[in-house]
Amino acid sequence: MGKWITKIWLIVMTLLVAGCGTHASPEPAVPTTPPTLTLRPQAASPSPPYKPTGTSTVAPPVASETIAPPTFTPSASPAATPRVPTCAPTATVTPARPALSATPATTRDVPAFTPTVTDALDAPVVSPSASPIPQPSSTPAPVATVAVWEGTITLNSYDWERALVETTPDDPIYPYPRLDREQIGPLAPRSYRTVVLENAYARLTLLPEMGGRLYRWLDKTSGQELFYVNPVLKPTHWGARGWWLAVGGMEWAFPVDEHGLVEWRPWHTQIARGGDWASVTLSDRDDRTGLVVEVTVTLEAGRSYVTVRPRVYNPTETEQRYQFWLNGMFALSPDNRPGPDLRFTLPSASVTVHSTSDGGLPGVGAEMSWSVYGGRDLSRYGNWAGWLGIFARPAAVANYMGAYDASSEMGVARVFPAAVARGAKVFAPVGIDPGTWTDDGSCYVELWGVLTPTFWDYAALPPGGSVGWQERWYSLGGLGGLSYANDDAALWLAPDASEVRLGALTTVPREGQLVLWHDGQVVANWVIATAPGYPFRTVHPLGGDGTWGLQLLDSYGQPIAAYGWVGY
């Protein structure tokens, strides 16, 4: 009887979310040229006038892989960590979520898709004690499985544009401008154009005028914002130009490391629609090398993931060296500040330190074990004693990374082709005064990718060459943690001395089986049904040391995802 109830529940969800059957990529794949890595940037060369190009994609990453099995070994409690008074992790309030159980209730339905219309909000000039998160003004397209439309949003912005200073050819960032901080004008509301993508699970707001960034990501299953949303636009002293706008969201850093040179200016915009998908392509050309960068952001009907397709193209007659990184800034909490129970998932045995203020850690460029170093589990944000930036060493070794805050039950997974997108970086500004980038004390963590292993490496493209890839990001709300992710599902497996906590979450409504393995033997099996925002999550009363594995199978017994040691 239970099995029939589960089947009926899945059918109801499937009918309510259009397009959640067999998935087809909305755009055809194109050949790419693998990047050549070098260690020295090349001088600028003349280039023809820029013309926006069309959308391009590459083959998706491998769907699943098996990672080394987790083991449990009792150990002493980690050493106490000194607390930092500025931008330090603070506890968050857990928002209300649907109850999690081994058997989903028959009345639990995926909400039908309805685009939300938000009235205009004239944002007042804010003070450091009161910085409301701005809301967009927009008119949605007709109701559909995926909607895309243009609108505006009012943001409180310092007048940084009047402080821009032209550079001369002897300046290493020429022809990009410097900033005279003494000339920055006061805070005032300013209107920016937006492009909005929305389906049943997510609403994305892009800012073409701010480097084409993906500014907002509303997880509709929880009603929570996943990105860090800075309530003001305020120039910092960071970045290759000596200034950077920590706007929040996800930015595209090109053609140099850190935050790039072009993330502050307007990008070209193209909107495309299909029967069950919609996309926005943002593009720009580097003034020094002539390289063209495109980023296509796509939502599909019935899928919770956000597809991001970067592409770099060299239309010049000479080889050009460059970097491309995407930077997602996250708070993963209702109060726009990461909490101490946030954990980073970076599948790597060691990392390379990019920078840190923590005197108990190795210095710049040094190798460090991950995630436990010196008795501290650094995957837990609450154990950080200063700012820290780290790269997976020697490069990304798995096709996923992410973060999850157990206090707020909010998280995010990034799934990418590590053979192409070789860089994976984590950063958080613990110990730095938040007044550097905002006026309300809010804070963030950063998840970086993609192309080169570190900021010290450069890629190269021959004349006419291009490189592109596809990666996907999705919400992990309610899962409990993150151990593994692919395009179809995320798994969480946390054994200890007395029990095993575990969970599974899919990016489209599914039913199947979840199998728990211990030392090569099946110790538990559940028939489950999951959907975005409705994970399966339980505790198995068997713990101890040894090797553990978790396997998700579909209703036909075919593997969807696997983590750890599964099989004999």
VENPECOR-V170201 format. One line per field, one symbol per residue. burial: # if it has 24 or more other C-alpha atoms within 12 Angstrom, else .. Layout:
# VENPECOR-V170201
burial->???
This chain:
# VENPECOR-V170201
burial->.....##.######.#####....###....#.####...#..#.....#..###############.###.........#.....####.#..#....#.###...######.##......#.##....###########..##################..##.......#..####......#####################################.#############..###########################.#######..#########################################..########################################..#......####....#########################################################.#############################..################################...####################......###############..#...########....########..
